[in-house]
Amino acid sequence: MSTNTTTTAAVPAPRRPRERGECAWCHIPYALTKSGRLTWHHGITEAGFSTGETCDGVGRPPFIPAGA
């Protein structure tokens, strides 16, 4: 009885990490879409809690501070 555990399945290529950008409304970094816009995320209150609603920064370009 053979105890060989190797397989011949192809190993998928590693994914490139997604670009990230800071949301101008909640100031938290999120992944960007292929077109460079912020992906969907919940809004954040001033106390740091989720609003449960879509953030106003979704679909907009990321915040880039002056001099960056």
PDB file of N, CA, C, O and CB in Angstrom:
ATOM      1  N   MET A   1       0.839  -1.185   0.000  1.00  0.00           N
ATOM      2  CA  MET A   1       0.000   0.000   0.000  1.00  0.00           C
ATOM      3  C   MET A   1       0.883   1.247   0.000  1.00  0.00           C
ATOM      4  O   MET A   1       1.790   1.365   0.823  1.00  0.00           O
ATOM      5  CB  MET A   1      -0.954  -0.001   1.219  1.00  0.00           C
ATOM      6  N   SER A   2       0.624   2.160  -0.904  1.00  0.00           N
ATOM      7  CA  SER A   2       1.438   3.360  -1.041  1.00  0.00           C
ATOM      8  C   SER A   2       0.943   4.454  -0.093  1.00  0.00           C
ATOM      9  O   SER A   2      -0.261   4.625   0.093  1.00  0.00           O
ATOM     10  CB  SER A   2       1.417   3.861  -2.495  1.00  0.00           C
ATOM     11  N   THR A   3       1.885   5.192   0.505  1.00  0.00           N
ATOM     12  CA  THR A   3       1.530   6.292   1.403  1.00  0.00           C
ATOM     13  C   THR A   3       1.941   7.639   0.816  1.00  0.00           C
ATOM     14  O   THR A   3       2.090   8.613   1.554  1.00  0.00           O
ATOM     15  CB  THR A   3       2.187   6.095   2.773  1.00  0.00           C
ATOM     16  N   ASN A   4       2.123   7.706  -0.483  1.00  0.00           N
ATOM     17  CA  ASN A   4       2.519   8.936  -1.152  1.00  0.00           C
ATOM     18  C   ASN A   4       1.357   9.929  -1.109  1.00  0.00           C
ATOM     19  O   ASN A   4       0.253   9.612  -1.552  1.00  0.00           O
ATOM     20  CB  ASN A   4       2.955   8.654  -2.616  1.00  0.00           C
ATOM     21  N   THR A   5       1.605  11.130  -0.578  1.00  0.00           N
ATOM     22  CA  THR A   5       0.537  12.130  -0.438  1.00  0.00           C
ATOM     23  C   THR A   5       0.664  13.266  -1.440  1.00  0.00           C
ATOM     24  O   THR A   5      -0.122  14.212  -1.391  1.00  0.00           O
ATOM     25  CB  THR A   5       0.539  12.698   0.965  1.00  0.00           C
ATOM     26  N   THR A   6       1.629  13.201  -2.345  1.00  0.00           N
ATOM     27  CA  THR A   6       1.767  14.269  -3.330  1.00  0.00           C
ATOM     28  C   THR A   6       0.668  14.165  -4.376  1.00  0.00           C
ATOM     29  O   THR A   6       0.169  13.080  -4.673  1.00  0.00           O
ATOM     30  CB  THR A   6       3.149  14.218  -4.000  1.00  0.00           C
ATOM     31  N   THR A   7       0.302  15.319  -4.927  1.00  0.00           N
ATOM     32  CA  THR A   7      -0.727  15.354  -5.967  1.00  0.00           C
ATOM     33  C   THR A   7      -0.139  15.957  -7.232  1.00  0.00           C
ATOM     34  O   THR A   7       0.945  16.541  -7.214  1.00  0.00           O
ATOM     35  CB  THR A   7      -1.968  16.163  -5.501  1.00  0.00           C
ATOM     36  N   THR A   8      -0.849  15.810  -8.298  1.00  0.00           N
ATOM     37  CA  THR A   8      -0.417  16.390  -9.569  1.00  0.00           C
ATOM     38  C   THR A   8      -1.260  17.602  -9.937  1.00  0.00           C
ATOM     39  O   THR A   8      -1.167  18.102 -11.058  1.00  0.00           O
ATOM     40  CB  THR A   8      -0.490  15.347 -10.681  1.00  0.00           C
ATOM     41  N   ALA A   9      -2.079  18.079  -9.010  1.00  0.00           N
ATOM     42  CA  ALA A   9      -2.926  19.239  -9.284  1.00  0.00           C
ATOM     43  C   ALA A   9      -2.067  20.493  -9.436  1.00  0.00           C
ATOM     44  O   ALA A   9      -1.087  20.674  -8.714  1.00  0.00           O
ATOM     45  CB  ALA A   9      -3.967  19.432  -8.157  1.00  0.00           C
ATOM     46  N   ALA A  10      -2.438  21.342 -10.365  1.00  0.00           N
ATOM     47  CA  ALA A  10      -1.707  22.584 -10.588  1.00  0.00           C
ATOM     48  C   ALA A  10      -1.950  23.556  -9.436  1.00  0.00           C
ATOM     49  O   ALA A  10      -3.068  23.671  -8.933  1.00  0.00           O
ATOM     50  CB  ALA A  10      -2.119  23.223 -11.927  1.00  0.00           C
ATOM     51  N   VAL A  11      -0.918  24.234  -9.036  1.00  0.00           N
ATOM     52  CA  VAL A  11      -1.019  25.223  -7.965  1.00  0.00           C
ATOM     53  C   VAL A  11      -1.379  26.559  -8.604  1.00  0.00           C
ATOM     54  O   VAL A  11      -0.697  27.004  -9.528  1.00  0.00           O
ATOM     55  CB  VAL A  11       0.320  25.325  -7.139  1.00  0.00           C
ATOM     56  N   PRO A  12      -2.451  27.211  -8.121  1.00  0.00           N
ATOM     57  CA  PRO A  12      -2.825  28.497  -8.720  1.00  0.00           C
ATOM     58  C   PRO A  12      -1.773  29.570  -8.424  1.00  0.00           C
ATOM     59  O   PRO A  12      -1.114  29.546  -7.384  1.00  0.00           O
ATOM     60  CB  PRO A  12      -4.202  28.950  -8.198  1.00  0.00           C
ATOM     61  N   ALA A  13      -1.635  30.489  -9.345  1.00  0.00           N
ATOM     62  CA  ALA A  13      -0.690  31.588  -9.156  1.00  0.00           C
ATOM     63  C   ALA A  13      -1.174  32.482  -8.016  1.00  0.00           C
ATOM     64  O   ALA A  13      -2.379  32.693  -7.876  1.00  0.00           O
ATOM     65  CB  ALA A  13      -0.524  32.411 -10.468  1.00  0.00           C
ATOM     66  N   PRO A  14      -0.258  33.012  -7.194  1.00  0.00           N
ATOM     67  CA  PRO A  14      -0.687  33.881  -6.095  1.00  0.00           C
ATOM     68  C   PRO A  14      -1.311  35.166  -6.630  1.00  0.00           C
ATOM     69  O   PRO A  14      -0.864  35.714  -7.638  1.00  0.00           O
ATOM     70  CB  PRO A  14       0.501  34.214  -5.177  1.00  0.00           C
ATOM     71  N   ARG A  15      -2.340  35.634  -5.949  1.00  0.00           N
ATOM     72  CA  ARG A  15      -3.007  36.873  -6.359  1.00  0.00           C
ATOM     73  C   ARG A  15      -2.185  38.076  -5.927  1.00  0.00           C
ATOM     74  O   ARG A  15      -1.549  38.070  -4.873  1.00  0.00           O
ATOM     75  CB  ARG A  15      -4.431  36.955  -5.765  1.00  0.00           C
ATOM     76  N   ARG A  16      -2.210  39.096  -6.752  1.00  0.00           N
ATOM     77  CA  ARG A  16      -1.561  40.348  -6.397  1.00  0.00           C
ATOM     78  C   ARG A  16      -2.457  41.093  -5.414  1.00  0.00           C
ATOM     79  O   ARG A  16      -3.663  41.184  -5.645  1.00  0.00           O
ATOM     80  CB  ARG A  16      -1.271  41.214  -7.663  1.00  0.00           C
ATOM     81  N   PRO A  17      -1.912  41.626  -4.330  1.00  0.00           N
ATOM     82  CA  PRO A  17      -2.763  42.350  -3.380  1.00  0.00           C
ATOM     83  C   PRO A  17      -3.429  43.555  -4.036  1.00  0.00           C
ATOM     84  O   PRO A  17      -2.839  44.213  -4.894  1.00  0.00           O
ATOM     85  CB  PRO A  17      -1.942  42.805  -2.168  1.00  0.00           C
ATOM     86  N   ARG A  18      -4.658  43.835  -3.626  1.00  0.00           N
ATOM     87  CA  ARG A  18      -5.393  44.957  -4.205  1.00  0.00           C
ATOM     88  C   ARG A  18      -4.839  46.272  -3.677  1.00  0.00           C
ATOM     89  O   ARG A  18      -4.396  46.367  -2.532  1.00  0.00           O
ATOM     90  CB  ARG A  18      -6.898  44.843  -3.893  1.00  0.00           C
ATOM     91  N   GLU A  19      -4.874  47.279  -4.532  1.00  0.00           N
ATOM     92  CA  GLU A  19      -4.464  48.618  -4.126  1.00  0.00           C
ATOM     93  C   GLU A  19      -5.393  49.105  -3.026  1.00  0.00           C
ATOM     94  O   GLU A  19      -6.561  48.717  -2.982  1.00  0.00           O
ATOM     95  CB  GLU A  19      -4.470  49.599  -5.331  1.00  0.00           C
ATOM     96  N   ARG A  20      -4.886  49.949  -2.142  1.00  0.00           N
ATOM     97  CA  ARG A  20      -5.695  50.476  -1.055  1.00  0.00           C
ATOM     98  C   ARG A  20      -5.616  51.989  -1.060  1.00  0.00           C
ATOM     99  O   ARG A  20      -4.622  52.571  -1.493  1.00  0.00           O
ATOM    100  CB  ARG A  20      -5.237  49.910   0.304  1.00  0.00           C
ATOM    101  N   GLY A  21      -6.673  52.619  -0.575  1.00  0.00           N
ATOM    102  CA  GLY A  21      -6.725  54.071  -0.483  1.00  0.00           C
ATOM    103  C   GLY A  21      -7.571  54.480   0.696  1.00  0.00           C
ATOM    104  O   GLY A  21      -8.435  53.725   1.142  1.00  0.00           O
ATOM    105  N   GLU A  22      -7.324  55.682   1.207  1.00  0.00           N
ATOM    106  CA  GLU A  22      -8.048  56.164   2.386  1.00  0.00           C
ATOM    107  C   GLU A  22      -9.342  56.856   1.983  1.00  0.00           C
ATOM    108  O   GLU A  22      -9.366  57.679   1.069  1.00  0.00           O
ATOM    109  CB  GLU A  22      -7.172  57.123   3.202  1.00  0.00           C
ATOM    110  N   CYS A  23     -10.421  56.506   2.686  1.00  0.00           N
ATOM    111  CA  CYS A  23     -11.719  57.133   2.441  1.00  0.00           C
ATOM    112  C   CYS A  23     -11.704  58.544   3.035  1.00  0.00           C
ATOM    113  O   CYS A  23     -11.297  58.735   4.181  1.00  0.00           O
ATOM    114  CB  CYS A  23     -12.883  56.279   3.054  1.00  0.00           C
ATOM    115  N   ALA A  24     -12.146  59.524   2.254  1.00  0.00           N
ATOM    116  CA  ALA A  24     -12.162  60.913   2.718  1.00  0.00           C
ATOM    117  C   ALA A  24     -13.221  61.153   3.789  1.00  0.00           C
ATOM    118  O   ALA A  24     -13.127  62.135   4.526  1.00  0.00           O
ATOM    119  CB  ALA A  24     -12.401  61.848   1.548  1.00  0.00           C
ATOM    120  N   TRP A  25     -14.226  60.284   3.897  1.00  0.00           N
ATOM    121  CA  TRP A  25     -15.294  60.476   4.865  1.00  0.00           C
ATOM    122  C   TRP A  25     -14.997  59.806   6.196  1.00  0.00           C
ATOM    123  O   TRP A  25     -15.252  60.392   7.248  1.00  0.00           O
ATOM    124  CB  TRP A  25     -16.589  59.950   4.312  1.00  0.00           C
ATOM    125  N   CYS A  26     -14.461  58.586   6.173  1.00  0.00           N
ATOM    126  CA  CYS A  26     -14.233  57.877   7.440  1.00  0.00           C
ATOM    127  C   CYS A  26     -12.752  57.696   7.764  1.00  0.00           C
ATOM    128  O   CYS A  26     -12.423  57.165   8.824  1.00  0.00           O
ATOM    129  CB  CYS A  26     -14.904  56.521   7.397  1.00  0.00           C
ATOM    130  N   HIS A  27     -11.856  58.121   6.883  1.00  0.00           N
ATOM    131  CA  HIS A  27     -10.409  58.102   7.104  1.00  0.00           C
ATOM    132  C   HIS A  27      -9.864  56.729   7.474  1.00  0.00           C
ATOM    133  O   HIS A  27      -8.988  56.613   8.332  1.00  0.00           O
ATOM    134  CB  HIS A  27     -10.054  59.074   8.181  1.00  0.00           C
ATOM    135  N   ILE A  28     -10.381  55.696   6.828  1.00  0.00           N
ATOM    136  CA  ILE A  28      -9.908  54.330   7.012  1.00  0.00           C
ATOM    137  C   ILE A  28      -9.513  53.806   5.633  1.00  0.00           C
ATOM    138  O   ILE A  28     -10.236  54.041   4.664  1.00  0.00           O
ATOM    139  CB  ILE A  28     -11.007  53.415   7.692  1.00  0.00           C
ATOM    140  N   PRO A  29      -8.377  53.099   5.518  1.00  0.00           N
ATOM    141  CA  PRO A  29      -7.986  52.571   4.208  1.00  0.00           C
ATOM    142  C   PRO A  29      -8.841  51.381   3.786  1.00  0.00           C
ATOM    143  O   PRO A  29      -9.099  50.477   4.581  1.00  0.00           O
ATOM    144  CB  PRO A  29      -6.522  52.167   4.226  1.00  0.00           C
ATOM    145  N   TYR A  30      -9.273  51.392   2.537  1.00  0.00           N
ATOM    146  CA  TYR A  30     -10.074  50.314   1.964  1.00  0.00           C
ATOM    147  C   TYR A  30      -9.493  49.930   0.613  1.00  0.00           C
ATOM    148  O   TYR A  30      -8.704  50.679   0.036  1.00  0.00           O
ATOM    149  CB  TYR A  30     -11.564  50.733   1.826  1.00  0.00           C
ATOM    150  N   ALA A  31      -9.880  48.772   0.111  1.00  0.00           N
ATOM    151  CA  ALA A  31      -9.435  48.317  -1.205  1.00  0.00           C
ATOM    152  C   ALA A  31     -10.035  49.221  -2.279  1.00  0.00           C
ATOM    153  O   ALA A  31     -11.108  49.799  -2.106  1.00  0.00           O
ATOM    154  CB  ALA A  31      -9.838  46.832  -1.447  1.00  0.00           C
ATOM    155  N   LEU A  32      -9.309  49.326  -3.393  1.00  0.00           N
ATOM    156  CA  LEU A  32      -9.768  50.116  -4.528  1.00  0.00           C
ATOM    157  C   LEU A  32     -10.190  49.190  -5.660  1.00  0.00           C
ATOM    158  O   LEU A  32      -9.680  48.078  -5.792  1.00  0.00           O
ATOM    159  CB  LEU A  32      -8.666  51.089  -5.003  1.00  0.00           C
ATOM    160  N   THR A  33     -11.124  49.662  -6.469  1.00  0.00           N
ATOM    161  CA  THR A  33     -11.545  48.913  -7.650  1.00  0.00           C
ATOM    162  C   THR A  33     -10.476  49.057  -8.730  1.00  0.00           C
ATOM    163  O   THR A  33      -9.498  49.781  -8.544  1.00  0.00           O
ATOM    164  CB  THR A  33     -12.933  49.410  -8.168  1.00  0.00           C
ATOM    165  N   LYS A  34     -10.658  48.379  -9.839  1.00  0.00           N
ATOM    166  CA  LYS A  34      -9.702  48.480 -10.942  1.00  0.00           C
ATOM    167  C   LYS A  34      -9.628  49.892 -11.502  1.00  0.00           C
ATOM    168  O   LYS A  34      -8.603  50.293 -12.054  1.00  0.00           O
ATOM    169  CB  LYS A  34     -10.075  47.509 -12.048  1.00  0.00           C
ATOM    170  N   SER A  35     -10.714  50.647 -11.361  1.00  0.00           N
ATOM    171  CA  SER A  35     -10.731  52.022 -11.868  1.00  0.00           C
ATOM    172  C   SER A  35     -10.212  53.027 -10.841  1.00  0.00           C
ATOM    173  O   SER A  35     -10.231  54.230 -11.101  1.00  0.00           O
ATOM    174  CB  SER A  35     -12.141  52.404 -12.285  1.00  0.00           C
ATOM    175  N   GLY A  36      -9.743  52.553  -9.666  1.00  0.00           N
ATOM    176  CA  GLY A  36      -9.156  53.435  -8.658  1.00  0.00           C
ATOM    177  C   GLY A  36     -10.156  54.075  -7.721  1.00  0.00           C
ATOM    178  O   GLY A  36      -9.840  55.074  -7.074  1.00  0.00           O
ATOM    179  N   ARG A  37     -11.358  53.524  -7.632  1.00  0.00           N
ATOM    180  CA  ARG A  37     -12.383  54.064  -6.727  1.00  0.00           C
ATOM    181  C   ARG A  37     -12.490  53.193  -5.483  1.00  0.00           C
ATOM    182  O   ARG A  37     -12.106  52.024  -5.515  1.00  0.00           O
ATOM    183  CB  ARG A  37     -13.758  54.154  -7.439  1.00  0.00           C
ATOM    184  N   LEU A  38     -13.006  53.745  -4.387  1.00  0.00           N
ATOM    185  CA  LEU A  38     -13.162  52.992  -3.147  1.00  0.00           C
ATOM    186  C   LEU A  38     -14.261  51.948  -3.285  1.00  0.00           C
ATOM    187  O   LEU A  38     -15.311  52.203  -3.875  1.00  0.00           O
ATOM    188  CB  LEU A  38     -13.471  53.935  -1.981  1.00  0.00           C
ATOM    189  N   THR A  39     -14.000  50.761  -2.726  1.00  0.00           N
ATOM    190  CA  THR A  39     -15.003  49.699  -2.746  1.00  0.00           C
ATOM    191  C   THR A  39     -16.042  49.945  -1.659  1.00  0.00           C
ATOM    192  O   THR A  39     -15.886  50.837  -0.824  1.00  0.00           O
ATOM    193  CB  THR A  39     -14.342  48.315  -2.558  1.00  0.00           C
ATOM    194  N   TRP A  40     -17.107  49.140  -1.680  1.00  0.00           N
ATOM    195  CA  TRP A  40     -18.217  49.301  -0.764  1.00  0.00           C
ATOM    196  C   TRP A  40     -17.779  49.062   0.678  1.00  0.00           C
ATOM    197  O   TRP A  40     -17.045  48.115   0.961  1.00  0.00           O
ATOM    198  CB  TRP A  40     -19.348  48.356  -1.136  1.00  0.00           C
ATOM    199  N   HIS A  41     -18.233  49.928   1.590  1.00  0.00           N
ATOM    200  CA  HIS A  41     -18.000  49.747   3.023  1.00  0.00           C
ATOM    201  C   HIS A  41     -19.026  50.554   3.804  1.00  0.00           C
ATOM    202  O   HIS A  41     -19.643  51.477   3.272  1.00  0.00           O
ATOM    203  CB  HIS A  41     -16.556  50.171   3.412  1.00  0.00           C
ATOM    204  N   HIS A  42     -19.202  50.195   5.072  1.00  0.00           N
ATOM    205  CA  HIS A  42     -20.127  50.926   5.942  1.00  0.00           C
ATOM    206  C   HIS A  42     -19.518  52.257   6.363  1.00  0.00           C
ATOM    207  O   HIS A  42     -18.298  52.411   6.424  1.00  0.00           O
ATOM    208  CB  HIS A  42     -20.487  50.084   7.186  1.00  0.00           C
ATOM    209  N   GLY A  43     -20.388  53.205   6.650  1.00  0.00           N
ATOM    210  CA  GLY A  43     -19.943  54.471   7.204  1.00  0.00           C
ATOM    211  C   GLY A  43     -19.548  54.289   8.669  1.00  0.00           C
ATOM    212  O   GLY A  43     -19.950  53.322   9.315  1.00  0.00           O
ATOM    213  N   ILE A  44     -18.762  55.224   9.179  1.00  0.00           N
ATOM    214  CA  ILE A  44     -18.283  55.165  10.560  1.00  0.00           C
ATOM    215  C   ILE A  44     -18.688  56.451  11.266  1.00  0.00           C
ATOM    216  O   ILE A  44     -18.533  57.541  10.713  1.00  0.00           O
ATOM    217  CB  ILE A  44     -16.731  54.958  10.618  1.00  0.00           C
ATOM    218  N   THR A  45     -19.210  56.327  12.496  1.00  0.00           N
ATOM    219  CA  THR A  45     -19.559  57.508  13.282  1.00  0.00           C
ATOM    220  C   THR A  45     -18.296  58.136  13.853  1.00  0.00           C
ATOM    221  O   THR A  45     -17.221  57.542  13.772  1.00  0.00           O
ATOM    222  CB  THR A  45     -20.546  57.144  14.416  1.00  0.00           C
ATOM    223  N   GLU A  46     -18.413  59.333  14.432  1.00  0.00           N
ATOM    224  CA  GLU A  46     -17.259  59.990  15.037  1.00  0.00           C
ATOM    225  C   GLU A  46     -16.703  59.184  16.204  1.00  0.00           C
ATOM    226  O   GLU A  46     -15.518  59.289  16.520  1.00  0.00           O
ATOM    227  CB  GLU A  46     -17.634  61.387  15.504  1.00  0.00           C
ATOM    228  N   ALA A  47     -17.548  58.383  16.847  1.00  0.00           N
ATOM    229  CA  ALA A  47     -17.112  57.544  17.963  1.00  0.00           C
ATOM    230  C   ALA A  47     -16.443  56.258  17.479  1.00  0.00           C
ATOM    231  O   ALA A  47     -15.924  55.497  18.296  1.00  0.00           O
ATOM    232  CB  ALA A  47     -18.299  57.204  18.859  1.00  0.00           C
ATOM    233  N   GLY A  48     -16.443  55.998  16.165  1.00  0.00           N
ATOM    234  CA  GLY A  48     -15.778  54.829  15.603  1.00  0.00           C
ATOM    235  C   GLY A  48     -16.668  53.616  15.404  1.00  0.00           C
ATOM    236  O   GLY A  48     -16.167  52.526  15.131  1.00  0.00           O
ATOM    237  N   PHE A  49     -17.979  53.782  15.536  1.00  0.00           N
ATOM    238  CA  PHE A  49     -18.910  52.668  15.358  1.00  0.00           C
ATOM    239  C   PHE A  49     -19.500  52.697  13.947  1.00  0.00           C
ATOM    240  O   PHE A  49     -19.604  53.759  13.332  1.00  0.00           O
ATOM    241  CB  PHE A  49     -20.039  52.724  16.418  1.00  0.00           C
ATOM    242  N   SER A  50     -19.881  51.533  13.444  1.00  0.00           N
ATOM    243  CA  SER A  50     -20.490  51.433  12.126  1.00  0.00           C
ATOM    244  C   SER A  50     -21.876  52.064  12.126  1.00  0.00           C
ATOM    245  O   SER A  50     -22.637  51.913  13.083  1.00  0.00           O
ATOM    246  CB  SER A  50     -20.571  49.970  11.682  1.00  0.00           C
ATOM    247  N   THR A  51     -22.200  52.775  11.040  1.00  0.00           N
ATOM    248  CA  THR A  51     -23.530  53.370  10.914  1.00  0.00           C
ATOM    249  C   THR A  51     -24.543  52.356  10.390  1.00  0.00           C
ATOM    250  O   THR A  51     -25.750  52.553  10.533  1.00  0.00           O
ATOM    251  CB  THR A  51     -23.480  54.587   9.989  1.00  0.00           C
ATOM    252  N   GLY A  52     -24.052  51.258   9.778  1.00  0.00           N
ATOM    253  CA  GLY A  52     -24.943  50.270   9.194  1.00  0.00           C
ATOM    254  C   GLY A  52     -25.439  50.669   7.824  1.00  0.00           C
ATOM    255  O   GLY A  52     -26.205  49.934   7.200  1.00  0.00           O
ATOM    256  N   GLU A  53     -25.015  51.820   7.350  1.00  0.00           N
ATOM    257  CA  GLU A  53     -25.399  52.303   6.029  1.00  0.00           C
ATOM    258  C   GLU A  53     -24.153  52.501   5.176  1.00  0.00           C
ATOM    259  O   GLU A  53     -23.046  52.604   5.705  1.00  0.00           O
ATOM    260  CB  GLU A  53     -26.202  53.621   6.135  1.00  0.00           C
ATOM    261  N   THR A  54     -24.326  52.554   3.876  1.00  0.00           N
ATOM    262  CA  THR A  54     -23.204  52.752   2.971  1.00  0.00           C
ATOM    263  C   THR A  54     -22.549  54.106   3.224  1.00  0.00           C
ATOM    264  O   THR A  54     -23.233  55.115   3.391  1.00  0.00           O
ATOM    265  CB  THR A  54     -23.664  52.643   1.509  1.00  0.00           C
ATOM    266  N   CYS A  55     -21.218  54.118   3.252  1.00  0.00           N
ATOM    267  CA  CYS A  55     -20.457  55.354   3.458  1.00  0.00           C
ATOM    268  C   CYS A  55     -20.598  56.259   2.235  1.00  0.00           C
ATOM    269  O   CYS A  55     -20.758  55.770   1.117  1.00  0.00           O
ATOM    270  CB  CYS A  55     -18.961  55.041   3.733  1.00  0.00           C
ATOM    271  N   ASP A  56     -20.538  57.566   2.442  1.00  0.00           N
ATOM    272  CA  ASP A  56     -20.622  58.518   1.335  1.00  0.00           C
ATOM    273  C   ASP A  56     -19.384  58.489   0.443  1.00  0.00           C
ATOM    274  O   ASP A  56     -19.416  59.013  -0.670  1.00  0.00           O
ATOM    275  CB  ASP A  56     -20.826  59.918   1.875  1.00  0.00           C
ATOM    276  N   GLY A  57     -18.291  57.882   0.917  1.00  0.00           N
ATOM    277  CA  GLY A  57     -17.061  57.821   0.138  1.00  0.00           C
ATOM    278  C   GLY A  57     -17.006  56.682  -0.857  1.00  0.00           C
ATOM    279  O   GLY A  57     -16.071  56.620  -1.655  1.00  0.00           O
ATOM    280  N   VAL A  58     -17.974  55.776  -0.840  1.00  0.00           N
ATOM    281  CA  VAL A  58     -17.976  54.628  -1.749  1.00  0.00           C
ATOM    282  C   VAL A  58     -18.099  55.102  -3.193  1.00  0.00           C
ATOM    283  O   VAL A  58     -18.944  55.938  -3.512  1.00  0.00           O
ATOM    284  CB  VAL A  58     -19.127  53.655  -1.401  1.00  0.00           C
ATOM    285  N   GLY A  59     -17.249  54.562  -4.061  1.00  0.00           N
ATOM    286  CA  GLY A  59     -17.293  54.902  -5.479  1.00  0.00           C
ATOM    287  C   GLY A  59     -16.566  56.178  -5.835  1.00  0.00           C
ATOM    288  O   GLY A  59     -16.576  56.587  -6.997  1.00  0.00           O
ATOM    289  N   ARG A  60     -15.940  56.815  -4.872  1.00  0.00           N
ATOM    290  CA  ARG A  60     -15.205  58.049  -5.125  1.00  0.00           C
ATOM    291  C   ARG A  60     -13.701  57.777  -5.093  1.00  0.00           C
ATOM    292  O   ARG A  60     -13.272  56.743  -4.580  1.00  0.00           O
ATOM    293  CB  ARG A  60     -15.583  59.133  -4.086  1.00  0.00           C
ATOM    294  N   PRO A  61     -12.899  58.692  -5.635  1.00  0.00           N
ATOM    295  CA  PRO A  61     -11.449  58.507  -5.566  1.00  0.00           C
ATOM    296  C   PRO A  61     -10.970  58.566  -4.114  1.00  0.00           C
ATOM    297  O   PRO A  61     -11.620  59.202  -3.284  1.00  0.00           O
ATOM    298  CB  PRO A  61     -10.726  59.577  -6.415  1.00  0.00           C
ATOM    299  N   PRO A  62      -9.851  57.919  -3.792  1.00  0.00           N
ATOM    300  CA  PRO A  62      -9.348  57.951  -2.423  1.00  0.00           C
ATOM    301  C   PRO A  62      -8.803  59.322  -2.039  1.00  0.00           C
ATOM    302  O   PRO A  62      -8.441  60.122  -2.902  1.00  0.00           O
ATOM    303  CB  PRO A  62      -8.270  56.906  -2.244  1.00  0.00           C
ATOM    304  N   PHE A  63      -8.750  59.579  -0.744  1.00  0.00           N
ATOM    305  CA  PHE A  63      -8.212  60.817  -0.197  1.00  0.00           C
ATOM    306  C   PHE A  63      -6.689  60.775  -0.306  1.00  0.00           C
ATOM    307  O   PHE A  63      -6.060  59.794   0.091  1.00  0.00           O
ATOM    308  CB  PHE A  63      -8.666  61.022   1.285  1.00  0.00           C
ATOM    309  N   ILE A  64      -6.102  61.839  -0.844  1.00  0.00           N
ATOM    310  CA  ILE A  64      -4.645  61.942  -0.929  1.00  0.00           C
ATOM    311  C   ILE A  64      -4.266  63.249  -0.233  1.00  0.00           C
ATOM    312  O   ILE A  64      -4.622  64.327  -0.709  1.00  0.00           O
ATOM    313  CB  ILE A  64      -4.129  61.904  -2.440  1.00  0.00           C
ATOM    314  N   PRO A  65      -3.542  63.161   0.898  1.00  0.00           N
ATOM    315  CA  PRO A  65      -3.189  64.383   1.621  1.00  0.00           C
ATOM    316  C   PRO A  65      -2.259  65.290   0.809  1.00  0.00           C
ATOM    317  O   PRO A  65      -1.511  64.822  -0.049  1.00  0.00           O
ATOM    318  CB  PRO A  65      -2.530  64.028   2.946  1.00  0.00           C
ATOM    319  N   ALA A  66      -2.321  66.590   1.094  1.00  0.00           N
ATOM    320  CA  ALA A  66      -1.471  67.540   0.400  1.00  0.00           C
ATOM    321  C   ALA A  66      -0.011  67.226   0.694  1.00  0.00           C
ATOM    322  O   ALA A  66       0.359  66.954   1.836  1.00  0.00           O
ATOM    323  CB  ALA A  66      -1.813  68.987   0.811  1.00  0.00           C
ATOM    324  N   GLY A  67       0.805  67.264  -0.336  1.00  0.00           N
ATOM    325  CA  GLY A  67       2.230  67.000  -0.190  1.00  0.00           C
ATOM    326  C   GLY A  67       2.603  65.536  -0.240  1.00  0.00           C
ATOM    327  O   GLY A  67       3.774  65.193  -0.077  1.00  0.00           O
ATOM    328  N   ALA A  68       1.630  64.658  -0.464  1.00  0.00           N
ATOM    329  CA  ALA A  68       1.940  63.225  -0.498  1.00  0.00           C
ATOM    330  C   ALA A  68       2.400  62.797  -1.865  1.00  0.00           C
ATOM    331  O   ALA A  68       2.703  61.622  -2.075  1.00  0.00           O
ATOM    332  CB  ALA A  68       0.735  62.405  -0.085  1.00  0.00           C
TER     333      ALA A  68
END
